[in-house]
Amino acid sequence: MKRKRWFSILTACLATVILLGTLSAALAASPTSKTAEKTLHYPDMKVTLDGEELILTNEHGDVLEPFIIEGTTYLPVRAVAEAAGLYVNWNEGDLEAQLSTRPITPKPKEPVEDQRIVCLTPSMVECVYALGLGESIVGWSAYTDYPEEVKETEGWEPYARYETMLDISTELDVEYELSKEVAVVSRFYDYNLDVIRALEPTVILAESAAQEGIAQELADLGYTVRFYDPKTLDDIYEMMLDMGQALGAEDVAQFLVDGYRERVEEIRAITSQLDRPKVYFEIAHQSSYTDETSGTSYTYGPYTNASGTPFDDMIAIAGGENLFADMTGDYTEVTFEEVVERNPDVILSPMWPSAKSHEVTTLYEIMTRPGFETTNAVQNSRVLYYDSSLMKRFGPRTITAIEKLAYLLHPYYFEDPDIGITPWELGRVDQFEPIPSTFR
């Protein structure tokens, strides 16, 4: 259900003033609550949802009727909001009624005190924020751009400032970074030890095989390092649970993982009944390099994610078949000839904000590759872009990535996840108009 529809439903249903929950919950919300005169029944009053009459009930199935407090008529907001697809939470301590278009994550009950977290990858930042501990981050990757709150931290800058540096370990302006609310300490394959030392982190979070050596170096220097290299969806769950335990947010991590598992089973229940298109998931396109000294030219790629990676699970859950599931590796080089021979039904190519022309390729280039005109994907115009950061950052948004994949593979059975994901399957849309805030 789309966000716009949620709010239109609430506007239509809640023409009167609304309180939280049942009558008893409303009266218990505050010691200054007014006493209700009585519960009234209006035989002719209706609440409708998309034109259909909606009977509001509590968790026991009892019908919830309107009631009056000091002459004003009220309806129970929890019942209405849940019927409209909104999530509702009552924060007793803060006397706050919380409505959200997304599941409302509880706050950690016993977070580790005075912790100073350094995240070497953007995915680790997303995990920490999902656990409710974003304010404890003191250092992060130059690629960090999600969740949107990170862009509101003092001193945050887009990656463009750092991409021209050959070696961040020596070229980074240490004093400049330390003047920020959160310092840049790394990109992906490199890091700056001087900044990390100055930050005095209590824990450093690293992820992927590419950072295994970095994680070991920092551990050898005496830092507490949590290193993760998930190969399956279950590994991502375990990563979240382990991180939650380490940071004092085990209760939140369990809440999140339980929700992930539930949503995955909902998706599986649908895709298990559908035909499974063969999916060629291209993680990097083919590129050429000429050695200026020898004049020798080299060609690399294209690269795909084969089995033994979370992508394999993600594609399968979303109702597809990984074209190279018989191979292993998260950055596996293949050939155009192999792709053509295996005949994909869908081809997915990466796209991201402000992508440079040499970093991404065009759908035209893919469609005109030798032999590709014979593939089902090209003949049926199913060559699409995917949101690179969404798909490749394993953590809380992996379930959203699966939802996106399910929509791309089976659009008749799934909706495009409406939680602010820019539609990169449409191409370089940011080159022609600014990205609206509603998509960020």
N, C-alpha and C positions, 0 to 999 in steps of 0.2 A: 504494500500500500504506500502510495506516495505521500511525502510530507505535506504537500499542499492540500491533499484530500483530508488528511488528519485534521488540519486546522479548520477547514471548511466544515467538517463534521462537528467539531467542537463548537464552532460559532453557531451552527444551526441548532444543535441539541441544547446548548447551554445559554438560552436566551435569558434565563433567570440566573441569579447569583448562585454559585455552587460551593459546597464545602467538601472536604476530603472524607471519603469512606462512608460507613454507615452512620446512623444517628449517634450511636454510642461513641464511635470513634471521634465524631465531630465535637461532642460534648466533653470528651476526655482530653482534647488537644491542649487545653490551657485552663489554669485555675480561674481565669476571668471569663470563661465561656458562659454564654447566656443559657438560661433554662428554656427548653423547648416547650411550647404550649401543648402541642399534641401532634401526633402523626395523622395526616389527612389522606384520604383516598379520593382521587378524582376519577370517576368512572369514564369520563369523556376525554381525559387528557392522554395524549400520545407522545412518545419519543420515537422518532424514526431515524433509521440509518440507511442512506441511499434510497429513501422512499419506502423502505420496509419497516413495519412496526418493530420496535426493539423493546423487549421485556428485560428490565434491569434486575439482576439477581445477585446475591452474595455468593460466597464460596460454598454455602450449604444448599443453594438452590432456592432460597427464600426470596420472594419478590420484594424489591425495595421500592417503597412508595415515597412520594414527595412529603416534606414536613415543613412546618412553619416555626420560625423563631422571631419573636417580636414583630409579627406581621409580614415577614418576608419569606417567600417560598424558596425552598432549596431542593436540589437533587444531589444524590451521592456521586461525587466526581470520580471515585475509583471505578465504579461500575461503568459509567459513561466512557471514561478514558480507555479502559481496557477493551470495551466493545469497539472503540474507534481505532484500536491498534497501538495505543500509546502505552508506555511503561510508567508505572506509578510507584512511588516510594514515599513513606511518611517518616521523616527524620524527627523522632520524638525529642531528642536532645536540643535541636535547634528550632523546634516547632515549625518545620518547613515541609510543605507539600511539594514533592519533586515530580514533574512530568517530563518525559523524554521520548524522542522518536527512536532511541536506542536503549538496550538494556542498561539499567542504572547500576553501576559497579559500586559496591560498598567501599568505604575507606578502610585502610589497614588498621586493625585493632591494636597491634603492638609492633609498630615499625622500629627498626634499630635506631637508637638515638644518635644524633650528631654524625650520621654517616655522610660521606663525601664520595659520590659515585662518578666514575669515569667510564664512558661508553665509547668503545673504539669503532663501532659501526652504527649506522642509523637505525638498524633493526633493534639493537639493544636499547636505544633511546625510546623507541616505541613501546618496548616491553616494560620499561621502568615507568613510563607515563601510564600505561594501562594498569599497572599495579598501584597507581595513586601516589607515586614517589618522585614525580618529575622535579619537584623543587629541591631534591637532594642531589641532582646532577650538577657537577662542577666542571666537567670536561666532556666534549663529544667530537664526533667526526665532522669534517667540513661538508659532508654530504647531507647532514641533518636538515630535514625540512618538514617533518611530520611527527606528531600532530601539529595542528596550526598554532597551538600555544607557543611552540618553540620560537616562532618568528616574532613573538612579542617580547622575548628576552632581550635585555639591553645588550647591544653590540652584535646581535645576530646578523649575518650577511649571507647572501647566496654563494654557492660554490664557486662562482666565476672568479672571485678574488684569489682562490687557491689553485685553480686548475693549471696555471702557467708555471707553477713552482716545479722544478725538477726533483727536488728532495726536501720534503717538509721538515725533515729532521734537522736541517741546517739553515734553511731559508725562512722559516717561520719567525715572525717578529714576536719574541717571547713577551716582552713588556706590554706590547699592544694586546696580545691575547689575554694576559692576566688582568688587564683593565676591564675586561668584559664581565658580564654577569655569569656567563658560561664560556669557557675558553675552548677554542679548537685545538685538539691534541693530535688528531690523526686525519688521514684520508681513508685509505683502505689497506694499501700495501706498505705504508710507512707511518711513522709516528714521531713526536718530538718529546724526548725524554726530559728536557729541561722544564717544559711546561708541566708535565706530569709530576715531576719532583716538587715543583712549587705549589701544586694543588694539594699535595699530601692526601691522596685518595685513600679511603678505607677499603674500597673494593674497586676492581677494574673488570669490566665485562667485555669479552671478545667473542667473535663468532665467525665461523666458516674455516675451512682448511687453510685458506689463504692467510689467516691470522694465527695459526697454530704456533709458528715460530716466534711471532711477536709476544704471544701470551706466555710462552716458555721463558723468553728473555726477561720479561717483567717479573715473572714468578721467581726466577733465579736472583733477581735484585731484592727480593724480600716482600714484594707486593702481594696482596691477596687478590688472586685472579680467578675469575669464573670463565672457563672457556667452553663454548658449545659448537658442535658441528652436526646439526640435525640431518639425518638421512631419510627420515620418514615423518609422517604427520604425528605419529605417537612420540617421536623424538622432540618435536616442537612442544607438545603437551608437557613432556618431562622437563624440558628446558624452562618453561614457564613456572612449573611447580618448584623446581630447584632454585630458580631465581627468587621466587616468592619466599621460600624458606630462608634463603641467605639474607634477604633484605627485611625480614620481619613482616612480610605481607602474604604469608602462606594461606590465610583465609581468603584473601582476594584472588590469589592465583587459582585456588581450588574452585571458587565461584566462576571464574572466567573459563577454566578448562571444562567444567561441567557444561557450561553453555555452548562451548565449541563442539563438544561431542554430540550434544543434543541436535545442534543445527546440522552437523554433518550427516547424522542419521536421517534427518528430514530430507536432505538433498539426495542421499542414497536411495531412499524409498521411491523417489521419482525416477531417477536415472537408471535404476536397476530394471525398469520396465521399458527402456528406450533402446533403440539401435545406437551403437557406439561408433561415431566417426573416427577415422584415423587422423591423429593430430601431429603435425610437424611443428614443434615448438622451437623456434630459432632464437637462441640467446644472443648471438652476435653474427653479423653477416660476413660474407667473404671480403677480405681486404688484401691489398698488394703493397709491397714495400721494395724499394730499390736501394741497394747499398751504393752510396755515392763514391766510395773508393774503388770497388770492384766492378760496379755497374751491373751486378747480378740482381735479378728481380726475384722476389719471393712472394708466394701467395698463401694466405692463411684462411682457414675456415671454409664454409660456415661452421658454426658450433651449435650444438643442441644439448639439452639435458636428457640424458638417458635414464635408465633405471638406477636405483640406489640413491635417489634424491627425493626430497619432498614433492618435486614437480610431478613425479610419476604417480604418487598418491593423489595429488590435487587433480590431475587430468582424469584419473580413473573415477574419483568421486563425482566429478563434474559431468561424467557420462561420456568420456572419450577414451581412446586407446592411444597410448604413446607410440608414435611411429618407430622409435628406436628403443623400445622396452627390452629388446634382447641384448642391448649393449649396456655398459655401466659407466657412470661418471657424470659429474655436474657441469663439465665444460668439455664435451666430447666433440672432436672434429669429425665431420662427415664430408661427403662429396655431393655435388649436384646430381651426379648419376645415381647415387644411392637413394636420394630423395625421390627422384623420378621413378625408379624401379619399385619403390615401396608404395607409391601412388597415394599421397595423403588426401583426405577429404577436406581438411582445414589446415591452413598455414597461418601461424601467428608470428608476428615480428615486433620487436620492442620499440616503444616510443615513450618519451618523457618530456617535461617542460624544458624549453630552450635547448632542445637537442640539436647538436651541430650536424651538418650534412654528412660529415665523414663518420659520425657516430651511429647514425641510423641510415636505413635505406628506404627506397620508395617501393610502393606496391607494384609500380610499373617495372622496376628492375627485377623484382621477384617473378612477376608474370612472364617476363621475356627471357628468363634464364634458359639455357639450352635444354630442351625437352620438357620444360615445365608446362608448356601449353597442352600437354597430353594428360596432365594430372586432373583428378576430379576437383581439386581445390580451385584451380585456375578456370577450368571449364564451367564451374558453377559459381564463380565470383566469391569464393569463400577464403580470400586472402585478407587477413585483418591485422590491425595493430593491437597490441596489448599494453597496459600500463606497467612499465618496467619496474618502478619502485614498489608498486602494489604486489606484483607477482614474486619479486625476488627478495623481499624483506620478510624473513620468516619470523612469525610472532603473532601478535593479536590480530593483525589484518589478514592473516593467511586464510581465515574462514571467509572474509570478504572476497579475497582473490578466487576462492573456489566458487563463490556465488557468481562472480564476474565470468569465470570460465564456463559455468553452467549456462549462463545467459548467452554467451557467445556461441556455444555449441548447440543449445536447445532453446532458442528464443521464444518458442511457443509455450514452453513450460516454466520459464523463469523470467522474472523481471530484472532489469538492470538495477543493481543495488544502489538505492538512492540515499547514500550517506556521504555525499561530497566527493565522489570519485570522478575526476575529469575523464570524459569519454575519448580516450586516446585511440580507440578503434577508428575514430573519424580522421585520424592523421594529425598534422601539425596545426591544430586549430589555434594555438596560441600565437602563431605567426601573423594572424589576420585580425584578431581582436583580443582584448584583455580577458583573462579568465575571471568570470564573475565570482564574487565572494561566496555565493551559494554552492559553488563547485569546489571550494578549497577546504 
